Amino acid sequence: MKKNKKGIIYLLSVFLFCIFSCNKENLSPSPTPRGVDSLIIYGTSDFTFTEYAPLNNKPVKVYFYVPNNANKNTPILFVLHGNERNALLSRNELIASANQLNFIIIAPEFSEANFPGGDGYNLGNIFVDGDNPTPQTLNEESIWTFSIIEPLFENFKNKIGSAVTQYDMFGHSAGGQFVQRYIIFKPNAKINKTVIASSGWYTMLDNSVAFPYGTKSSPSENLKYSSLFGKKVFLVIGGDDTNPNSDALRHNDIVDKQGLNRLERAQYFYTQTRNTAVKNNLNFNWDYLVLPKVDHDFSATSSAGALLLYK
C-alpha cells in the first residue's frame, strides 16, 4: 500500500509539473524584481479575447511578446497580419526588432471563419457588403471589426500591467488596408504612430468617390482632415512590389485609377493625400518611404516600420 501511495504521489507530481512547466508559451511572471515599473508578464504568449460584448461570439486569438527590458511605459505595437491571417508568424518576425528597440508586440488574428473575406477584415465590417454599400446595410459601429481594437488594448494593458495610454499600429498588405481605414473610420482612437505597409489598394479621401474606394456615403464623409493629417503616419512600400498580377491584388475600372501595382497605388495615395492637405492649408505629418529591392515582403517592411517608429 505504501508503495502504491508513493507511486500515486510521483505520478501526481509529474502531472502537475507538466501543467505548470511544459506550456512555457503561456503567461510567465517578471523574471526578476524590477521595482514599481515592472510589468506582470514577460516573454511570448497568447490568449483568446472574447471580452468585447458586441462581438464576444467571434473570439480573436491574440499573440504577444514582452521583451525582458520592457517596463510599464514601454510602447505597445499592434501588428495586423496580411491576407494569410497568420498572426503568430507576424509576431515572431518582429521579436528581434522588439528586443533591439524595446517595444511590446500584440498581434490579433482575425480568422476567416469569424471575419470572412475583405468585408470582415480589410473593410472593417462597416457595411454588410462593403463593395455594394447602402444606408440600409450600414452596420452598427459596435460590430465593426475595427471596434475590437480599443477594448483589446485596454484588456491587454491590464493583463500585462502596462501604464501606456496610446498604442502604435503596423499593418502589412491586407493588414495595411485595415490600418489605413482604421485611422479614417476611427478618428478618435488612441493611436500614437502608424505604419501602413504594402497595401493592395486604398480608400481615398475623396467625397466624390463612393466607399470603399472613396469616402462618399460613408461614416467618414465629413471627416475633419486636420486631425487625421496631424497624426504621425508612415506609408511604406517595397520598390519592387510592382507585379500587377500579384495574388489577391484587386483590379477594376475604379481601383485601377490608383495604379496597376502596389507601388503605383502607394505613390498615388500619398500624393493625393498630401495634395489635399496643401489645398486646405493643413499641417501634414505623414511620410512616404520606398524600400529599394524589396518586393511584397513582410519581414523587410516590418523591420523598416519598427525602425521608423522606435529608433
KOLKEKOL-317968 format. One record per residue (C-alpha): y, z, x; residue number from 0. Coordinates in steps of 0.001 Angstrom, whole numbers, plus 500000, padded with zeros to 6 digits. Example, Ala and Ser with C-alpha at 12.3 -4.5 7.8 and 13.67 -1.06 7.14 Angstrom:
BEGIN
     yy     zz     xx num
 495500 507800 512300   0
 498940 507140 513670   1
This chain:
BEGIN
     yy     zz     xx num
 500000 500000 500000   0
 502426 500865 502821   1
 501634 497547 504475   2
 502362 495732 501199   3
 505663 497591 500834   4
 506654 496637 504352   5
 505771 493015 503616   6
 507838 493014 500440   7
 510812 494576 502247   8
 510525 491974 505019   9
 510436 489075 502552  10
 513369 490532 500629  11
 515460 490826 503806  12
 514660 487218 504765  13
 515676 486097 501259  14
 518979 487999 501403  15
 519666 486697 504913  16
 519292 483135 503659  17
 521606 483745 500721  18
 524393 485160 502861  19
 523883 483347 506150  20
 522267 479965 505532  21
 525138 478484 503497  22
 527947 478587 506053  23
 529768 475703 504264  24
 530815 478269 501652  25
 533675 480763 501825  26
 533896 482760 505042  27
 536256 485621 505895  28
 539004 485587 508500  29
 537268 485552 511928  30
 539498 488245 513421  31
 542074 490706 512071  32
 545474 488988 512298  33
 547846 491317 510511  34
 549862 490671 507377  35
 549998 486880 507875  36
 546224 486486 507982  37
 544522 484333 505348  38
 541451 485403 503393  39
 539332 482364 504280  40
 538922 480110 507312  41
 536705 477118 508082  42
 535167 474375 505936  43
 534045 474983 502382  44
 534068 473634 498854  45
 534269 474800 495268  46
 534281 473319 491774  47
 537578 473527 489922  48
 537420 473986 486142  49
 540269 476449 485622  50
 542732 473915 484197  51
 542089 474404 480474  52
 543068 470953 479075  53
 540557 469260 481425  54
 538007 472014 482008  55
 535297 469691 480685  56
 535926 467440 483714  57
 535018 469513 486780  58
 536556 468498 490104  59
 534648 469156 493322  60
 537143 470315 495947  61
 536530 470203 499699  62
 538849 472072 502047  63
 539401 473118 505623  64
 541427 476025 507014  65
 541948 475920 510812  66
 541484 479106 512832  67
 545161 479170 513846  68
 546385 478955 510218  69
 548319 481719 508504  70
 549961 482371 505139  71
 552774 479912 505912  72
 550658 477026 507228  73
 551349 473835 505232  74
 548770 472596 502719  75
 547961 468878 502582  76
 546354 467274 499531  77
 544186 464347 500666  78
 543470 461753 497965  79
 540387 459634 498553  80
 540046 455900 498007  81
 538022 453909 495516  82
 534734 455104 497051  83
 535551 458621 495702  84
 534311 460389 498833  85
 536477 463481 499281  86
 534046 465107 501722  87
 534409 462216 504171  88
 538187 462203 503673  89
 538383 465903 504537  90
 536128 465581 507563  91
 538110 462668 509004  92
 541215 464863 509174  93
 539721 468063 510600  94
 540597 467167 514210  95
 544199 466450 513205  96
 544349 469716 511233  97
 543235 471660 514311  98
 545736 469892 516542  99
 548738 470009 514196 100
 547882 473170 512224 101
 547719 472241 508556 102
 545281 473092 505767 103
 543312 470315 504033 104
 542466 470259 500347 105
 540582 467160 499173 106
 539754 466979 495448 107
 537089 464481 494375 108
 537815 462638 491133 109
 534371 461371 490221 110
 533791 458079 488457 111
 531863 459956 485769 112
 534764 462227 484821 113
 537711 460000 485774 114
 536400 456487 485208 115
 537945 453329 486616 116
 541532 452727 487559 117
 542732 454238 484280 118
 541128 457588 485054 119
 542160 457739 488711 120
 544672 455243 490144 121
 546805 455147 486985 122
 546551 458865 486324 123
 545192 458591 482760 124
 548752 458232 481469 125
 547546 455740 478867 126
 544137 455287 477277 127
 544204 451739 478671 128
 546748 451535 481467 129
 546634 447741 481599 130
 547492 447475 477906 131
 549783 450446 477230 132
 551274 451158 473825 133
 553220 454137 472437 134
 550177 454931 470282 135
 547843 455117 473298 136
 550101 457258 475490 137
 548086 460355 476384 138
 549481 463870 476240 139
 550778 464799 479686 140
 548446 467783 479765 141
 545409 465483 480068 142
 546838 463151 482686 143
 544740 463233 485855 144
 547995 463923 487677 145
 548333 467192 485755 146
 545393 468767 487601 147
 547186 468860 490965 148
 549617 471739 490416 149
 547130 474136 488751 150
 544673 473325 491539 151
 547368 474086 494131 152
 548042 477499 492615 153
 544317 478250 492322 154
 543676 477250 495927 155
 546630 479277 497230 156
 545236 482388 495576 157
 541738 481640 496830 158
 542739 481488 500495 159
 545709 483889 500354 160
 548452 481350 501128 161
 552146 482067 500527 162
 553498 478484 500658 163
 555454 477264 497649 164
 555128 473492 498184 165
 552436 471061 499292 166
 552257 467700 501056 167
 550234 464679 499927 168
 548381 461870 501697 169
 546626 459099 499811 170
 544784 456061 501136 171
 544052 452854 499195 172
 543315 453926 495589 173
 544467 457391 496678 174
 547699 455820 497897 175
 548182 454381 494420 176
 547517 457813 492938 177
 550144 459423 495186 178
 552677 456614 494654 179
 552526 457027 490888 180
 552298 460811 491105 181
 555753 461104 492659 182
 557156 458800 489954 183
 555492 460366 486916 184
 555573 463990 488102 185
 559197 464172 489295 186
 559336 467975 489131 187
 556160 468571 491138 188
 556251 470988 494094 189
 555917 468229 496682 190
 557438 468599 500126 191
 556442 465422 502025 192
 554301 462428 501051 193
 552363 459648 502798 194
 551412 456581 500755 195
 548917 454544 502807 196
 547249 451154 502328 197
 547756 450807 498572 198
 546404 447684 496910 199
 549442 447352 494642 200
 552358 449372 493289 201
 554149 450434 490141 202
 557605 449056 490876 203
 560744 450990 489999 204
 561752 448254 487589 205
 562549 448867 483917 206
 562336 445144 483153 207
 558613 445059 484033 208
 556081 446818 481786 209
 553703 449513 483045 210
 551536 449512 485128 211
 553445 447001 487288 212
 556847 448497 486438 213
 558243 451460 484538 214
 559262 449735 481299 215
 557911 451522 478196 216
 556511 454329 480332 217
 557295 458067 480520 218
 559396 457380 483654 219
 561537 454602 482193 220
 564594 456882 482510 221
 563647 458446 485840 222
 566574 459693 487938 223
 566221 457866 491244 224
 568448 460260 493182 225
 565771 462955 493192 226
 562934 460538 493965 227
 564745 458849 496849 228
 565750 462228 498257 229
 562091 463194 498788 230
 560557 462627 502235 231
 558177 459701 501723 232
 556353 457665 504368 233
 554923 454282 503407 234
 552154 453391 505895 235
 550204 450142 506175 236
 547913 448549 508748 237
 549367 445453 510384 238
 546001 443715 509995 239
 545483 444740 506353 240
 546040 441126 505367 241
 542820 439997 503690 242
 543753 438512 500265 243
 540087 438659 499230 244
 539530 442307 500125 245
 537240 444256 497787 246
 538980 445738 494739 247
 542298 444031 495582 248
 543797 443086 492215 249
 545159 439584 491621 250
 547022 438187 488625 251
 550292 436401 487904 252
 552259 439656 487771 253
 550897 441661 490679 254
 550810 438639 492996 255
 554612 438623 492888 256
 554316 441681 495150 257
 552369 439597 497695 258
 548835 438352 498228 259
 547585 441134 500503 260
 548229 444821 501114 261
 550650 444286 504000 262
 552835 441894 501984 263
 552775 444221 498977 264
 553744 447277 501032 265
 556664 445358 502536 266
 557727 444161 499087 267
 557569 447610 497508 268
 559506 449254 500329 269
 562182 446540 500418 270
 562698 446528 496659 271
 562828 450329 496532 272
 565347 450517 499389 273
 567463 447810 497743 274
 567529 449850 494539 275
 568818 452850 496496 276
 571503 450767 498214 277
 572565 449122 494947 278
 573029 452537 493317 279
 574651 454086 496421 280
 571902 456706 496700 281
 570592 458573 499725 282
 567241 457030 500755 283
 564897 459375 502621 284
 561889 457045 502818 285
 560388 455472 505952 286
 558136 452464 506435 287
 555558 452221 509224 288
 553281 449297 510136 289
 550338 450283 512356 290
 549584 447475 514864 291
 545999 446185 514987 292
 544893 448419 512102 293
 543206 446997 509014 294
 542138 448879 505859 295
 541145 451923 507906 296
 541244 455464 506502 297
 540738 457126 509881 298
 543641 455333 511583 299
 546086 455656 508703 300
 545269 459308 508028 301
 545688 460236 511705 302
 549035 458450 511767 303
 550019 460105 508486 304
 549236 463574 509843 305
 551452 462936 512873 306
 554305 461770 510641 307
 554020 464888 508508 308
 553455 467579 511107 309
 554348 466544 514657 310
